[in-house]
Every structure is written in C-alpha cells, then in structure tokens.
C-alpha cells in the first residue's frame, strides 16, 4: 500500500527516467507498475522496447474484488489496501499495460486480470517471482508423535482482509475442539479492531525480517494463506521450499505449484467450508501421507 506522498515521488522519478531514456544506449526499458507511465512512452518514442512488470494483479481487478470485500466484511474494511487510489495514480496503473509493448505477469491470475481489461494475450509474459532457496532451511517433520501433537498452522504476511484473514479466523472458531494451533506473523493493517473478537484463537507475532522468517517456517506444519487478492504470494514458494504444504486460493501463484492433497490445497476465495475441509484433511493425514 503506497501513500499519496510515495505515489507522487514515484511519478517524479518516472519523469526523471523518461528524460534520461532518449540519451541511453539501451534498446529496452523495463519498469514497475505505477512508476513507469511516462518512461514507457519515452522508451517507445525513442524506439526502445517498452516493458512493464505487474507483481500484483491489474488495478481494475483490485478495485472490483476488494470493493466487494469491503462490503462483505465491513468490520475488516479498514484493513484493505490496494482498494482506493487517487485518480491520477489509478489512471497511470490502468494505462501502463496498454502503453507497454510487453507486460510481465507474476502469475496466471495476474495475466487473467490483464486479459479481462482487454490487453492482448500475445504481449503478456508470465514470469513468476523468485528468491534464493539456499537461505531457506529444509527439515522434514519428525515422525514421533506426529498424530498426537497439534497441527501448527502458519499465516505469514500482513494481517489484512486482502489476504482473507477473517475467513481463516472464522474457520479456527469452528476448529476449537481440534488439536490445531494458528500463529500469524506480520504487521496489522488498519485499526485491528476486527481482530478483537478472535482473541485467543491465534498467536500474533509482529513482522520479522525475511531471513528470520526463513528460519521460522521450520516451526510449523503448514502455511495457510486464504488470500482474496494477491497476484503472487512469495511466502507460498518460501514455505514450500521449507517443506511445508500450503493452503491458498487461485488468486495467487498457488495453482501453478500446488496439487490438491499432495503438496497442499487450492480453495476458492471466501469459501470457509472448503478451507475448513482442507485443514481437517491435513490434520488427519498420517506421517507417511504428510511426507509423501
């Protein structure tokens, strides 16, 4: 989520880069969504290939999906980012993919939202985000007492309804009598008032550094990210690199990596029943099934 001040700073830098481009020897310009509007136009005018990267989905999809979410879950509405943009900034976000010669999508979901806005499929390239796996320790779950110990669920990322936190907490209410724990690691977006009725259902740890997070994956049995609007979700691939199954939604990189009941579950957005069933299925897997 970018403040108006930050958005304006990005626009100033965009103008600066746009003025430099005609004098550069390069034959291509690659910019990031929201900060490349004038640079893309300058690149094209100078005969360079103009590329824009979208790490999250298209802004129109963001406004539509999260606008629905604000109405569905008003008690968590103040936790929603990527929902309201100043007119000048939303215009940039909408126009950049149309100006560019090539659009880089972080996932199939990101690509889908661009296609829905009329961007030609032949100018979209899907290029998932990456990270250095060498920094993520891998350690398989110890066999002893696997069935007796709690299933330790992890939610990693900002506590926001954009990532479906309320749906997960509602499910945890239904799992009170199961041997399941939930830890949420990340900052709280908005007032946090919506979280108060769920006190005692989860343990909250404030945001940690990326390298600290890499180590913490080992303390849990599965990552749950019931995201409503993501685009990619880097924690998904990090957790999988650490050996954790992942429960997430199609609005992420999940469908390109996860096979249901093998290395995780893909559940529809806002579907608490499917989310509950996925968690229960994981809870009652044997050690052999879990590690398969």
GIDA-V99199 format. One record per run of one state. SS is the DSSP state (a for helix, b for strand, c for the rest). FROM is the first residue (numbers start at 1). TO is the last residue. If there is no record, write none. Layout:
BEGIN
ss-><SS/SS>
from-><FROM/FROM>
to-><TO/TO>
END
This chain:
BEGIN
ss-><c/a/c/b/c/a/c/b/c/a/c/a/c/a/c/b/c/a/c/a/b/c/a/c/b/c/b/c/a/c/a/c/b/c/b/c/a/c/b/c/a/c/b/c/a/c/b/c/a/c/b/c/b/c/a/c/a/c>
from-><1/4/22/28/33/37/46/49/55/59/73/74/80/87/100/102/106/108/117/121/124/127/133/136/151/157/159/160/161/164/165/175/180/186/188/189/193/199/203/206/210/220/222/226/234/242/245/249/254/257/260/261/264/267/272/284/287/292>
to-><3/21/27/32/36/45/48/54/58/72/73/79/86/99/101/105/107/116/120/123/126/132/135/150/156/158/159/160/163/164/174/179/185/187/188/192/198/202/205/209/219/221/225/233/241/244/248/253/256/259/260/263/266/271/283/286/291/292>
END
